Amino acid sequence: MSPLRRPTRSAVLATAALLAVSALTACDDGGAKKADAKIAASPSPSPSPTALPAALTGQQLAWQGCAAPSAAQGGGEAPGAGWECTAMKVPLDYAQPAGETIDLALIRKKATDSGKRIGSLVYNFGGPGGSGVQTLPLAAAEDYKKLNAVYDLVSFDPRGVGNSAGVKCVDDKTMDELNASEDSEGSRKKFTEGCKQNSAKILPHVGTTNAARDLDVMRQVLGEQKLNYFGISYGTELGGVYAHLFPANVGRTVFDAVVDPTQDSVQKYLGQVKGFQSALEHAMQYCVKKYKANCPTGPNATTGAERINAMLAKLEKKPAAAEGGRKLTADMAETGIIATLYSEDRWDHLVQGIAEVQKNGTGNNLLYAADTMSGRDDKGRYDTSVAAHGAIRCADDSTRITAEQAAALVPEFRKASPVFGEVTAEELMADCQDWPVKGERAKPEVSATGAAPILVIGNTGDPATPVEGARRMADALGKGVGIGLTVKGEGHGTYGVNSCATKTVDEFLIDGKVPADGGTCE
């Protein structure tokens, strides 16, 4: 599952929590052309969905066997038999719905029990910036077999992602150089300038409101009266915005690992800092229990934080050598640590990574973990996830933090996390600065009066989307719409991990059984 990404010490990740979109955008004739250099100052307004031409809402999709995911989507093997892919046209600019279009990449696997088929179930796995075309087959191999019996499983690359007019700001070699650079400000400016030069046309149009309108085009093109939807992480925010815009079109919908719609960006980052610190402390407790005296973070959380900070300070002065002539910087080490905290099954990788740096002075394990966060494959190719994440978030979020405001936040963030707090607060001032498109709003609107019930699941040990956000999302959706379920466990997401939550979701999506609001799963 793609996480809700946060700024890290990496020069690129710090501001791509701020970045952009592809130089190539799909055209009406199926070709591609260079993006225009002119960038609109603000996201374009979205007209009534009734203004969409029938050529879009009634288009016939040409499904065919899927090729292997592209490098922009994250690479990997072709999904194999049963999987079909296509492209769906949507307006580049919803203010001009009869104008230029872009192609969205879609994937599906038809219901295996056609006699019991309910319809299509559309997934968004989060980010923002994750490729659904690449992710769905990996997840469906195990987690979604029961749902696939009665649903066509469908996912997509949202606009600005992967093969859907995907983001490309700099080439792979430059991206490696920026990630390894100690000049954070210079790297940020170079990356941002690359986005401006290469991605001008699409930048104003990648926001969540437009993606939600794309979902409703998809609903119609798939032949569904209602949108059945499964949103994970950022996918819950997208689903909430969709429910607000199209409450009458909401079908059976699940939100898992929920983004808090009531918080601005500063509050969200503070919540994530607390969440990752808590997950780190749990991981260090696990380390002591399993590895005892050999635990590289020591006997307790205080010692662990001191050792990790000492390691990062040492890497700041002298990066650790890694395979292929690469180096593990402090920035990438912190990114690697964060990557291991999304799930309990990654905690051993955390232990191994820290121990490698401490004992051997090399950084292969943490650098590999960091690569998974920054979308770099073993061939040195980057997908669009980091750049698309920044472009979408900066098109959405109107918050811009000054250096003075960021400095004032340092004590609160440092108190929340002795490892992640201070640097996160300091880098907030870089977040979306110099970005050529103004953000749409400070917080997403998700109220959905009249919508069908939406199952909203939060996990008490989720570092990226703290559990409190799930309750606030349920409340914000409206009475009788948001149905809250709290899972007492670790990790980012619950479906396929917690048997109680999985059973509740299956009964809701398959049988239409709506659980009582406020339930819990152990």
C-alpha angles and dihedrals in degrees: 000000000000113000131226096257125222134195113275134184090274111108090227099039090046092062102025080073061078118040152116160252144271129289088220122065125181116250134209092263093054093253129108135238140186115278117252115254095228116093124199113235096228138024110272117254119256117235127210112296088234087074092070114113120244089239086073104035092043100040118136115231119223102218117194140156115300126249120215113287113270123244087256089059094047102270127242136129127323109268093239135214119006096026121110130188135196144153126250123201121230131168116275086214119025089203085068102036094168092050133081118342136206128208122244116205113232135186132189144174114204121235110275094216101051092179091063098037114146098184138264123334112202120206133201112184098194140240101117086251105041120134111237091191090061097037105045098066090049092051096040093056089080115354103052106039094110093049091046090061091071104018136059099234109225133180137161147191105257118228110290092024132103111315094355100090085303126203121261116165103158135006123264096259091052091047090056090049093050093048091051095044123110091205100088096173094048092047092050093052093047092050093046092049090051090054092050092049098044105031109036099127099053101037098089093048107052099086126124094254090061091045089053090053088051088056091057092050086051091051091055095043090050088054096244125145089201131028112241104200142180113195124186125191107325085009086074091059090049090049092049092052089048091051090051094050097040109022093156090056097055113119128175102333134180128191116196125181092014129217112223107242094193097064130083120224095271092053091047093052091047090051091049092048089054091045095051091045089053092048090048091052091050090049091051090051088052089049093055092046095050104030099028111183090005093062105121094212094057134232101315146015095264093054090043093055090048092051094047092048090048090051092050092048090052091049089049088062098037122011117220120251118250137181120289093030092290126136134220108228125192088255094055092042091058090047089052092050091052091049091058093053099066093084139019091236089066096056093093088056088055091052092047092047096051092043091052092055093045098045105028103024090230128118109205098123098047091042090053090051090049090051090058089057095046095046097246118148128206090267092059094254121138124215121214097258101105096041094043090048092057095044093051095044095047091047088052104038120067094188116115117179122210123218090251092052091048092050090052090054095054098089093051093046093045090052090051092053130006088198106039104017109081098044092046092054092047092051094050087085089063093050108117092338113152089013110151096220123066116230119253100228145342095243133015120253110231106160106135110180110185096020122131116262115288119205109226117194128191129182119215092218098045108131098189102044108025116220094246089070092064092059092047091049091051091050093045092052088061142251112312092010105073111059109189126213122179120203119199102217148090130274145041106295134007111214111107090010105065113046094207094052092044091052092048092050093047092051090048097047098037104032100023091237108159112206123219114275114256098029125154138215123202 
